[in-house]
């Protein structure tokens, strides 16, 4: 298998350029043209407006691509042209073209990922890409950063845009509060739903034609599954979350029963859904959370000092001393750390989390979600103050008592 990866560019306009899409798949040479015959992973990074905030997002699709690279430039193009072949070729081309036009990666299942705090989706893109590729054709992923968490003043400062001639109603309450970030994620899911609904409408007719065409075309099981998904409606959702993202997902699903009904599974990774650390850390963190101003001033001072240091020094320290081996992730971390405004956003939300998260498991929420779908929680990396092993043990006891549903699956690694 060969990999073709175009240079990734960042779009601040909400539009995507070809350089924003990375394609990875197999290829074969066909008379000077490269036929892309293996599934292709499409990774698209963009900045979108959610709840009035410019926010980093990612879309990952894994699909068959029966197009060809006629110019051998890594960009697929249609194999045949109606004006350049005889009638038999044109008939075949119509089938292939119809199938190609339909086969735009329409998924049967979409993974919706919400990160932890700091809430930057950039740290999770390779992770999500590997998961989608492992699951196979028909699966896709969408991920979102937090409001106020990104690189650049336009990403982290209060939006200055106007709505109907008036100031935008959203303020730092979106970026600095748990309720605001929950609303931000719900608004994002609504945008994903709108995207899928439009996509589904566009592919309904194509899917009917492709379904008929499968009677005399060689199609794989994945092909037929994808066709059925378009004919039967919107994809199912699997929510994935990390740390405090688990709390945001849980709250969002309770607020929106319609989204919950569309959900097949909720998967929490090291979930921070309960704040109950040991006595001394709890006292210290609660004190900071009650009076965050001093901590914010201190962290912003560190941020300003960091801006004066050579990036190579910080990069080497993170690589050799902190053990962060992902070069792209290190660069993103440095960019974030050198922004005093982000330091404030990070701590304002972080201290709000400590004040907001309950000290016990939200049994009622788990029961409501359990009526519609299963929940899986992975605890690992201990000792972890935010998602310790005893939180899992308490959940197992609640399951034994029958106060939470049996479809909650727990594991510690």
C-alpha positions as a Markdown table, in Angstrom:
| # | Residue | x | y | z |
|---|---|---|---|---|
| 1 | Unk | 0.0 | 0.0 | 0.0 |
| 2 | Unk | 1.2 | 3.4 | -0.9 |
| 3 | Unk | 0.3 | 6.6 | 0.9 |
| 4 | Unk | -0.3 | 10.0 | -0.8 |
| 5 | Unk | -0.6 | 12.9 | 1.6 |
| 6 | Unk | -1.0 | 16.5 | 0.4 |
| 7 | Unk | 0.2 | 19.4 | 2.4 |
| 8 | Unk | -2.3 | 20.3 | 5.1 |
| 9 | Unk | -3.4 | 23.9 | 5.2 |
| 10 | Unk | -5.6 | 25.7 | 7.7 |
| 11 | Unk | -8.7 | 27.6 | 6.5 |
| 12 | Unk | -9.9 | 30.5 | 8.7 |
| 13 | Unk | -12.7 | 31.3 | 6.3 |
| 14 | Unk | -14.8 | 28.2 | 6.9 |
| 15 | Unk | -14.0 | 27.0 | 3.3 |
| 16 | Unk | -11.9 | 24.1 | 2.5 |
| 17 | Unk | -9.1 | 24.1 | -0.1 |
| 18 | Unk | -7.8 | 20.9 | -1.7 |
| 19 | Unk | -4.7 | 21.2 | 0.4 |
| 20 | Unk | -6.9 | 20.8 | 3.5 |
| 21 | Unk | -7.7 | 17.2 | 2.6 |
| 22 | Unk | -5.4 | 14.3 | 3.2 |
| 23 | Unk | -6.0 | 11.1 | 1.2 |
| 24 | Unk | -4.4 | 7.8 | 2.1 |
| 25 | Unk | -5.1 | 4.7 | 0.1 |
| 26 | Unk | -3.8 | 2.0 | -2.3 |
| 27 | Unk | -3.2 | 2.5 | -6.0 |
| 28 | Unk | -2.3 | 0.6 | -9.1 |
| 29 | Unk | -1.0 | 1.7 | -12.5 |
| 30 | Unk | -3.3 | 1.4 | -15.4 |
| 31 | Unk | -1.9 | 2.6 | -18.8 |
| 32 | Unk | -0.2 | 5.6 | -17.4 |
| 33 | Unk | -3.1 | 6.4 | -15.1 |
| 34 | Unk | -3.2 | 5.4 | -11.4 |
| 35 | Unk | -6.4 | 3.5 | -10.4 |
| 36 | Unk | -7.2 | 4.2 | -6.8 |
| 37 | Unk | -8.8 | 0.9 | -5.8 |
| 38 | Unk | -8.3 | 0.5 | -2.1 |
| 39 | Unk | -10.3 | 2.4 | 0.5 |
| 40 | Unk | -9.2 | 6.0 | 1.0 |
| 41 | Unk | -9.1 | 7.8 | 4.3 |
| 42 | Unk | -10.1 | 11.5 | 3.9 |
| 43 | Unk | -9.1 | 13.8 | 6.7 |
| 44 | Unk | -10.4 | 17.3 | 6.5 |
| 45 | Unk | -9.4 | 20.0 | 9.1 |
| 46 | Unk | -11.3 | 23.2 | 9.1 |
| 47 | Unk | -12.4 | 26.2 | 11.3 |
| 48 | Unk | -16.2 | 26.5 | 11.7 |
| 49 | Unk | -18.4 | 28.8 | 13.6 |
| 50 | Unk | -20.2 | 27.2 | 16.5 |
| 51 | Unk | -22.2 | 29.2 | 19.0 |
| 52 | Unk | -20.7 | 32.3 | 17.6 |
| 53 | Unk | -17.1 | 31.0 | 18.2 |
| 54 | Unk | -14.6 | 30.1 | 15.5 |
| 55 | Unk | -13.7 | 26.5 | 16.4 |
| 56 | Unk | -11.3 | 23.9 | 15.1 |
| 57 | Unk | -13.0 | 20.8 | 13.7 |
| 58 | Unk | -12.1 | 17.6 | 11.8 |
| 59 | Unk | -14.0 | 15.3 | 9.5 |
| 60 | Unk | -12.7 | 11.8 | 8.8 |
| 61 | Unk | -14.3 | 9.6 | 6.2 |
| 62 | Unk | -13.2 | 6.2 | 5.0 |
| 63 | Unk | -14.6 | 5.1 | 1.6 |
| 64 | Unk | -14.0 | 3.2 | -1.6 |
| 65 | Unk | -12.8 | 5.4 | -4.4 |
| 66 | Unk | -13.1 | 3.8 | -7.8 |
| 67 | Unk | -11.8 | 6.9 | -9.5 |
| 68 | Unk | -8.4 | 7.3 | -11.3 |
| 69 | Unk | -5.5 | 9.6 | -11.0 |
| 70 | Unk | -5.3 | 10.5 | -14.7 |
| 71 | Unk | -2.6 | 13.0 | -14.2 |
| 72 | Unk | -0.6 | 11.0 | -11.7 |
| 73 | Unk | -0.8 | 14.0 | -9.3 |
| 74 | Unk | -2.4 | 12.2 | -6.3 |
| 75 | Unk | -5.8 | 13.7 | -7.1 |
| 76 | Unk | -8.5 | 11.3 | -8.3 |
| 77 | Unk | -10.4 | 11.9 | -11.5 |
| 78 | Unk | -13.2 | 10.0 | -13.3 |
| 79 | Unk | -11.9 | 7.0 | -15.3 |
| 80 | Unk | -14.0 | 7.4 | -18.4 |
| 81 | Unk | -15.5 | 10.2 | -20.4 |
| 82 | Unk | -18.8 | 10.0 | -22.3 |
| 83 | Unk | -17.4 | 11.8 | -25.3 |
| 84 | Unk | -14.3 | 9.7 | -25.9 |
| 85 | Unk | -15.4 | 6.1 | -26.0 |
| 86 | Unk | -17.7 | 3.9 | -28.0 |
| 87 | Unk | -21.2 | 2.9 | -27.0 |
| 88 | Unk | -20.3 | -0.1 | -24.9 |
| 89 | Unk | -17.7 | 2.0 | -23.0 |
| 90 | Unk | -20.3 | 4.8 | -22.5 |
| 91 | Unk | -22.8 | 2.3 | -21.0 |
| 92 | Unk | -20.1 | 1.0 | -18.6 |
| 93 | Unk | -19.0 | 4.5 | -17.9 |
| 94 | Unk | -22.6 | 5.5 | -16.9 |
| 95 | Unk | -22.7 | 2.8 | -14.4 |
| 96 | Unk | -19.3 | 3.5 | -13.0 |
| 97 | Unk | -19.9 | 7.3 | -13.0 |
| 98 | Unk | -23.2 | 6.8 | -11.3 |
| 99 | Unk | -21.7 | 4.6 | -8.7 |
| 100 | Unk | -18.7 | 6.9 | -8.2 |
| 101 | Unk | -21.0 | 9.9 | -7.8 |
| 102 | Unk | -23.1 | 8.0 | -5.3 |
| 103 | Unk | -20.1 | 6.6 | -3.5 |
| 104 | Unk | -19.1 | 9.7 | -1.6 |
| 105 | Unk | -18.2 | 8.0 | 1.7 |
| 106 | Unk | -21.8 | 8.2 | 3.0 |
| 107 | Unk | -21.4 | 6.5 | 6.4 |
| 108 | Unk | -23.7 | 4.1 | 8.3 |
| 109 | Unk | -22.1 | 5.1 | 11.6 |
| 110 | Unk | -20.5 | 8.4 | 12.7 |
| 111 | Unk | -18.1 | 8.7 | 15.7 |
| 112 | Unk | -18.6 | 12.1 | 17.4 |
| 113 | Unk | -15.6 | 13.0 | 19.5 |
| 114 | Unk | -15.4 | 15.5 | 22.3 |
| 115 | Unk | -11.9 | 16.0 | 23.8 |
| 116 | Unk | -10.8 | 16.9 | 27.4 |
| 117 | Unk | -9.5 | 20.2 | 28.7 |
| 118 | Unk | -7.5 | 21.8 | 27.0 |
| 119 | Unk | -10.1 | 21.1 | 24.4 |
| 120 | Unk | -8.0 | 21.0 | 21.1 |
| 121 | Unk | -9.1 | 18.4 | 18.6 |
| 122 | Unk | -5.7 | 18.6 | 16.9 |
| 123 | Unk | -4.2 | 16.3 | 19.5 |
| 124 | Unk | -6.7 | 13.5 | 18.6 |
| 125 | Unk | -6.8 | 13.5 | 14.8 |
| 126 | Unk | -4.3 | 10.7 | 14.2 |
| 127 | Unk | -6.0 | 8.7 | 17.0 |
| 128 | Unk | -9.4 | 9.1 | 15.4 |
| 129 | Unk | -8.0 | 8.3 | 11.9 |
| 130 | Unk | -6.6 | 5.0 | 13.1 |
| 131 | Unk | -9.9 | 4.1 | 14.7 |
| 132 | Unk | -12.0 | 4.8 | 11.6 |
| 133 | Unk | -9.5 | 2.9 | 9.4 |
| 134 | Unk | -9.6 | -0.1 | 11.8 |
| 135 | Unk | -13.5 | -0.1 | 11.8 |
| 136 | Unk | -13.6 | 0.0 | 8.0 |
| 137 | Unk | -15.6 | 1.5 | 5.2 |
| 138 | Unk | -18.9 | 2.9 | 6.3 |
| 139 | Unk | -17.6 | 4.5 | 9.5 |
| 140 | Unk | -16.7 | 8.2 | 9.8 |
| 141 | Unk | -15.7 | 10.6 | 12.6 |
| 142 | Unk | -16.3 | 14.2 | 13.4 |
| 143 | Unk | -14.5 | 16.0 | 16.1 |
| 144 | Unk | -14.6 | 19.5 | 17.7 |
| 145 | Unk | -12.4 | 21.7 | 19.9 |
| 146 | Unk | -13.8 | 23.8 | 22.7 |
| 147 | Unk | -14.9 | 27.4 | 22.3 |
| 148 | Unk | -12.0 | 29.6 | 23.2 |
| 149 | Unk | -9.5 | 26.8 | 22.8 |
| 150 | Unk | -7.3 | 27.2 | 19.7 |
| 151 | Unk | -4.4 | 29.0 | 18.2 |
| 152 | Unk | -4.7 | 32.7 | 17.2 |
| 153 | Unk | -6.5 | 35.6 | 18.8 |
| 154 | Unk | -9.5 | 35.2 | 16.6 |
| 155 | Unk | -10.0 | 31.7 | 18.1 |
| 156 | Unk | -9.6 | 32.6 | 21.8 |
| 157 | Unk | -11.0 | 36.1 | 22.2 |
| 158 | Unk | -14.7 | 37.0 | 22.5 |
| 159 | Unk | -16.1 | 37.1 | 19.0 |
| 160 | Unk | -16.6 | 40.6 | 17.7 |
| 161 | Unk | -19.0 | 39.7 | 14.8 |
| 162 | Unk | -22.4 | 41.2 | 14.4 |
| 163 | Unk | -25.8 | 39.5 | 14.1 |
| 164 | Unk | -28.6 | 41.5 | 12.5 |
| 165 | Unk | -26.7 | 44.7 | 13.2 |
| 166 | Unk | -26.3 | 44.0 | 16.9 |
| 167 | Unk | -23.5 | 42.5 | 19.0 |
| 168 | Unk | -23.5 | 38.7 | 19.0 |
| 169 | Unk | -25.3 | 37.4 | 22.0 |
| 170 | Unk | -22.6 | 34.9 | 22.9 |
| 171 | Unk | -19.9 | 36.1 | 25.3 |
| 172 | Unk | -17.3 | 34.4 | 27.4 |
| 173 | Unk | -20.1 | 32.5 | 29.1 |
| 174 | Unk | -19.8 | 30.0 | 26.3 |
| 175 | Unk | -16.0 | 29.5 | 26.7 |
| 176 | Unk | -15.7 | 29.9 | 30.5 |
| 177 | Unk | -18.6 | 27.8 | 31.8 |
| 178 | Unk | -19.6 | 24.1 | 31.6 |
| 179 | Unk | -23.1 | 25.0 | 30.6 |
| 180 | Unk | -21.7 | 27.1 | 27.8 |
| 181 | Unk | -19.4 | 24.3 | 26.5 |
| 182 | Unk | -22.3 | 21.9 | 26.7 |
| 183 | Unk | -24.4 | 24.2 | 24.5 |
| 184 | Unk | -21.4 | 24.6 | 22.2 |
| 185 | Unk | -21.2 | 20.8 | 21.7 |
| 186 | Unk | -25.0 | 20.5 | 21.2 |
| 187 | Unk | -24.9 | 23.2 | 18.6 |
| 188 | Unk | -22.0 | 21.4 | 16.9 |
| 189 | Unk | -24.0 | 18.1 | 16.8 |
| 190 | Unk | -26.9 | 20.0 | 15.2 |
| 191 | Unk | -24.5 | 21.2 | 12.5 |
| 192 | Unk | -23.3 | 17.7 | 11.9 |
| 193 | Unk | -26.9 | 16.5 | 11.7 |
| 194 | Unk | -27.6 | 19.3 | 9.1 |
| 195 | Unk | -24.6 | 18.2 | 7.1 |
| 196 | Unk | -25.7 | 14.5 | 7.1 |
| 197 | Unk | -29.3 | 15.4 | 6.3 |
| 198 | Unk | -28.2 | 17.4 | 3.2 |
| 199 | Unk | -25.8 | 14.6 | 2.2 |
| 200 | Unk | -28.5 | 12.0 | 2.6 |
| 201 | Unk | -30.9 | 14.0 | 0.5 |
| 202 | Unk | -28.3 | 14.4 | -2.3 |
| 203 | Unk | -27.5 | 10.7 | -2.3 |
| 204 | Unk | -31.0 | 9.2 | -2.0 |
| 205 | Unk | -31.6 | 9.1 | -5.7 |
| 206 | Unk | -28.0 | 8.0 | -6.4 |
| 207 | Unk | -28.3 | 5.2 | -3.8 |
| 208 | Unk | -31.5 | 3.9 | -5.5 |
| 209 | Unk | -29.6 | 3.8 | -8.8 |
| 210 | Unk | -26.6 | 2.2 | -7.2 |
| 211 | Unk | -28.7 | -0.4 | -5.5 |
| 212 | Unk | -30.2 | -1.4 | -8.8 |
| 213 | Unk | -26.8 | -1.4 | -10.4 |
| 214 | Unk | -25.4 | -3.9 | -7.9 |
| 215 | Unk | -27.4 | -6.6 | -9.6 |
| 216 | Unk | -24.9 | -6.7 | -12.5 |
| 217 | Unk | -21.9 | -5.1 | -10.8 |
| 218 | Unk | -19.3 | -6.6 | -8.6 |
| 219 | Unk | -19.9 | -5.1 | -5.1 |
| 220 | Unk | -18.4 | -5.9 | -1.8 |
| 221 | Unk | -20.3 | -6.3 | 1.5 |
| 222 | Unk | -19.1 | -2.8 | 2.5 |
| 223 | Unk | -20.5 | -1.4 | -0.7 |
| 224 | Unk | -23.9 | -2.9 | 0.0 |
| 225 | Unk | -23.9 | -1.8 | 3.6 |
| 226 | Unk | -23.1 | 1.8 | 2.6 |
| 227 | Unk | -25.9 | 1.8 | 0.0 |
| 228 | Unk | -28.4 | 0.5 | 2.5 |
| 229 | Unk | -27.4 | 3.2 | 5.0 |
| 230 | Unk | -28.3 | 6.0 | 2.5 |
| 231 | Unk | -31.6 | 4.3 | 1.7 |
| 232 | Unk | -32.5 | 3.9 | 5.3 |
| 233 | Unk | -31.7 | 7.4 | 6.5 |
| 234 | Unk | -29.3 | 9.1 | 8.8 |
| 235 | Unk | -26.3 | 7.3 | 10.2 |
| 236 | Unk | -26.2 | 6.2 | 13.8 |
| 237 | Unk | -23.9 | 8.0 | 16.3 |
| 238 | Unk | -21.2 | 6.7 | 18.6 |
| 239 | Unk | -20.2 | 9.4 | 21.1 |
| 240 | Unk | -16.5 | 9.2 | 22.1 |
| 241 | Unk | -15.1 | 11.5 | 24.8 |
| 242 | Unk | -12.0 | 12.1 | 26.9 |
| 243 | Unk | -11.9 | 13.3 | 30.5 |
| 244 | Unk | -14.2 | 16.3 | 31.1 |
| 245 | Unk | -15.5 | 15.8 | 27.6 |
| 246 | Unk | -17.4 | 12.8 | 29.1 |
| 247 | Unk | -19.3 | 15.1 | 31.4 |
| 248 | Unk | -20.2 | 17.4 | 28.5 |
| 249 | Unk | -21.4 | 14.5 | 26.4 |
| 250 | Unk | -23.5 | 13.1 | 29.2 |
| 251 | Unk | -25.1 | 16.5 | 29.9 |
| 252 | Unk | -25.7 | 17.1 | 26.2 |
| 253 | Unk | -27.5 | 13.8 | 25.7 |
| 254 | Unk | -29.8 | 14.5 | 28.7 |
| 255 | Unk | -30.7 | 17.9 | 27.2 |
| 256 | Unk | -31.4 | 16.5 | 23.8 |
| 257 | Unk | -33.4 | 13.3 | 23.8 |
| 258 | Unk | -33.6 | 13.4 | 19.9 |
| 259 | Unk | -29.8 | 13.2 | 19.7 |
| 260 | Unk | -29.8 | 10.4 | 22.3 |
| 261 | Unk | -32.3 | 8.4 | 20.2 |
| 262 | Unk | -29.8 | 8.6 | 17.3 |
| 263 | Unk | -27.0 | 7.2 | 19.5 |
| 264 | Unk | -25.8 | 3.6 | 19.3 |
| 265 | Unk | -23.1 | 3.8 | 22.0 |
| 266 | Unk | -21.4 | 6.2 | 24.4 |
| 267 | Unk | -17.7 | 5.6 | 25.0 |
| 268 | Unk | -15.9 | 7.5 | 27.7 |
| 269 | Unk | -12.1 | 7.4 | 27.9 |
| 270 | Unk | -10.8 | 8.2 | 31.4 |
| 271 | Unk | -14.1 | 10.0 | 32.2 |
| 272 | Unk | -14.0 | 13.0 | 34.5 |
| 273 | Unk | -17.6 | 12.8 | 35.6 |
| 274 | Unk | -17.1 | 13.0 | 39.3 |
| 275 | Unk | -14.9 | 15.2 | 41.4 |
| 276 | Unk | -13.7 | 13.3 | 44.5 |
| 277 | Unk | -9.9 | 13.3 | 44.8 |
| 278 | Unk | -8.0 | 12.6 | 48.0 |
| 279 | Unk | -8.5 | 15.1 | 50.9 |
| 280 | Unk | -5.4 | 17.3 | 50.5 |
| 281 | Unk | -5.6 | 17.7 | 46.6 |
| 282 | Unk | -9.3 | 18.3 | 46.9 |
| 283 | Unk | -8.8 | 21.0 | 49.5 |
| 284 | Unk | -6.1 | 22.7 | 47.4 |
| 285 | Unk | -8.1 | 22.5 | 44.1 |
| 286 | Unk | -11.3 | 23.6 | 45.7 |
| 287 | Unk | -9.5 | 26.7 | 47.1 |
| 288 | Unk | -8.1 | 27.6 | 43.7 |
| 289 | Unk | -11.5 | 27.0 | 42.1 |
| 290 | Unk | -13.1 | 29.4 | 44.6 |
| 291 | Unk | -10.6 | 32.1 | 43.9 |
| 292 | Unk | -9.1 | 31.6 | 40.4 |
| 293 | Unk | -7.8 | 35.1 | 39.8 |
| 294 | Unk | -4.4 | 34.5 | 41.4 |
| 295 | Unk | -3.9 | 31.2 | 39.5 |
| 296 | Unk | -4.9 | 32.9 | 36.2 |
| 297 | Unk | -2.4 | 35.8 | 36.8 |
| 298 | Unk | 0.3 | 33.2 | 37.5 |
| 299 | Unk | -0.4 | 31.1 | 34.5 |
| 300 | Unk | -0.5 | 34.1 | 32.2 |
| 301 | Unk | 2.9 | 35.2 | 33.6 |
| 302 | Unk | 4.3 | 31.7 | 32.7 |
| 303 | Unk | 2.7 | 32.1 | 29.2 |
| 304 | Unk | 4.4 | 35.4 | 28.6 |
| 305 | Unk | 7.8 | 34.0 | 29.8 |
| 306 | Unk | 7.3 | 31.0 | 27.5 |
| 307 | Unk | 6.9 | 33.4 | 24.6 |
| 308 | Unk | 10.4 | 34.7 | 25.2 |
| 309 | Unk | 12.0 | 31.3 | 25.0 |
| 310 | Unk | 13.2 | 29.7 | 21.8 |
| 311 | Unk | 10.7 | 27.2 | 20.6 |
| 312 | Unk | 13.4 | 24.6 | 20.0 |
| 313 | Unk | 14.2 | 24.7 | 23.8 |
| 314 | Unk | 10.6 | 24.0 | 24.7 |
| 315 | Unk | 10.3 | 21.3 | 22.0 |
| 316 | Unk | 13.4 | 19.5 | 23.3 |
| 317 | Unk | 12.2 | 19.7 | 26.9 |
| 318 | Unk | 8.8 | 18.3 | 25.9 |
| 319 | Unk | 10.4 | 15.5 | 23.9 |
| 320 | Unk | 13.2 | 14.4 | 26.2 |
| 321 | Unk | 11.9 | 15.3 | 29.6 |
| 322 | Unk | 8.1 | 15.1 | 29.4 |
| 323 | Unk | 8.2 | 12.2 | 27.0 |
| 324 | Unk | 5.9 | 13.8 | 24.4 |
| 325 | Unk | 7.0 | 12.1 | 21.2 |
| 326 | Unk | 4.4 | 13.4 | 18.8 |
| 327 | Unk | 6.1 | 16.3 | 17.0 |
| 328 | Unk | 2.9 | 17.8 | 15.7 |
| 329 | Unk | 1.3 | 17.6 | 19.1 |
| 330 | Unk | 4.3 | 19.3 | 20.7 |
| 331 | Unk | 4.1 | 22.2 | 18.3 |
| 332 | Unk | 0.4 | 22.6 | 19.0 |
| 333 | Unk | 1.1 | 22.6 | 22.8 |
| 334 | Unk | 3.7 | 25.3 | 22.4 |
| 335 | Unk | 1.4 | 27.4 | 20.3 |
| 336 | Unk | -1.3 | 27.1 | 23.0 |
| 337 | Unk | 1.1 | 27.7 | 25.9 |
| 338 | Unk | 2.4 | 31.0 | 24.4 |
| 339 | Unk | -1.1 | 32.6 | 24.5 |
| 340 | Unk | -2.0 | 34.5 | 27.7 |
| 341 | Unk | -5.6 | 34.8 | 26.6 |
| 342 | Unk | -5.9 | 31.0 | 26.3 |
| 343 | Unk | -4.3 | 30.6 | 29.7 |
| 344 | Unk | -7.2 | 32.5 | 31.1 |
| 345 | Unk | -9.8 | 30.5 | 29.1 |
| 346 | Unk | -8.2 | 27.3 | 30.2 |
| 347 | Unk | -8.3 | 28.1 | 33.9 |
| 348 | Unk | -11.7 | 29.8 | 33.9 |
| 349 | Unk | -13.2 | 26.7 | 32.5 |
| 350 | Unk | -11.1 | 24.3 | 34.6 |
| 351 | Unk | -12.0 | 25.9 | 37.9 |
| 352 | Unk | -15.7 | 26.0 | 36.8 |
| 353 | Unk | -15.4 | 22.2 | 36.2 |
| 354 | Unk | -14.2 | 21.7 | 39.7 |
| 355 | Unk | -17.1 | 23.7 | 41.1 |
| 356 | Unk | -19.7 | 22.1 | 38.7 |
| 357 | Unk | -18.8 | 18.4 | 38.6 |
| 358 | Unk | -20.7 | 16.4 | 41.3 |
| 359 | Unk | -18.9 | 14.4 | 44.0 |
| 360 | Unk | -20.9 | 11.3 | 43.2 |
| 361 | Unk | -21.9 | 9.5 | 40.0 |
| 362 | Unk | -25.0 | 10.9 | 38.3 |
| 363 | Unk | -27.1 | 7.8 | 38.5 |
| 364 | Unk | -30.2 | 9.4 | 37.0 |
| 365 | Unk | -28.2 | 10.4 | 33.9 |
| 366 | Unk | -26.8 | 6.9 | 33.5 |
| 367 | Unk | -30.3 | 5.5 | 33.7 |
| 368 | Unk | -31.8 | 7.9 | 31.2 |
| 369 | Unk | -29.0 | 7.2 | 28.7 |
| 370 | Unk | -29.1 | 3.5 | 29.4 |
| 371 | Unk | -32.7 | 3.3 | 28.1 |
| 372 | Unk | -31.5 | 4.2 | 24.6 |
| 373 | Unk | -28.0 | 2.8 | 24.3 |
| 374 | Unk | -25.1 | 1.2 | 26.1 |
| 375 | Unk | -22.3 | 3.2 | 27.8 |
| 376 | Unk | -18.7 | 1.9 | 28.0 |
| 377 | Unk | -16.0 | 3.5 | 30.2 |
| 378 | Unk | -12.3 | 2.9 | 30.1 |
| 379 | Unk | -10.3 | 3.8 | 33.2 |
| 380 | Unk | -6.5 | 3.7 | 32.8 |
| 381 | Unk | -3.2 | 5.5 | 33.4 |
| 382 | Unk | -3.5 | 5.4 | 37.2 |
| 383 | Unk | -3.1 | 6.8 | 39.6 |
| 384 | Unk | -5.4 | 9.3 | 38.0 |
| 385 | Unk | -7.0 | 11.9 | 40.2 |
| 386 | Unk | -9.7 | 12.8 | 37.7 |
| 387 | Unk | -10.8 | 9.2 | 36.8 |
| 388 | Unk | -9.4 | 6.9 | 39.5 |
| 389 | Unk | -10.0 | 3.2 | 39.6 |
| 390 | Unk | -12.3 | 3.4 | 42.7 |
| 391 | Unk | -14.8 | 5.4 | 40.5 |
| 392 | Unk | -15.1 | 2.3 | 38.4 |
| 393 | Unk | -15.4 | 0.1 | 41.4 |
| 394 | Unk | -18.2 | 2.3 | 42.8 |
| 395 | Unk | -20.0 | 2.0 | 39.4 |
| 396 | Unk | -19.7 | -1.8 | 39.5 |
| 397 | Unk | -21.3 | -1.8 | 42.9 |
| 398 | Unk | -24.1 | 0.4 | 41.7 |
| 399 | Unk | -24.7 | -2.1 | 38.8 |
| 400 | Unk | -24.8 | -4.9 | 41.4 |
| 401 | Unk | -27.4 | -3.1 | 43.4 |
| 402 | Unk | -29.4 | -2.4 | 40.2 |
| 403 | Unk | -29.5 | 1.4 | 40.6 |
| 404 | Unk | -27.8 | 1.9 | 37.2 |
| 405 | Unk | -28.5 | -0.1 | 34.0 |
| 406 | Unk | -26.7 | -3.4 | 33.3 |
| 407 | Unk | -25.6 | -2.1 | 29.8 |
| 408 | Unk | -22.8 | 0.0 | 31.4 |
| 409 | Unk | -19.5 | -1.7 | 30.6 |
| 410 | Unk | -16.4 | -0.9 | 32.6 |
| 411 | Unk | -12.8 | -1.8 | 32.2 |
| 412 | Unk | -9.5 | -0.7 | 33.8 |
| 413 | Unk | -6.2 | -0.9 | 32.0 |
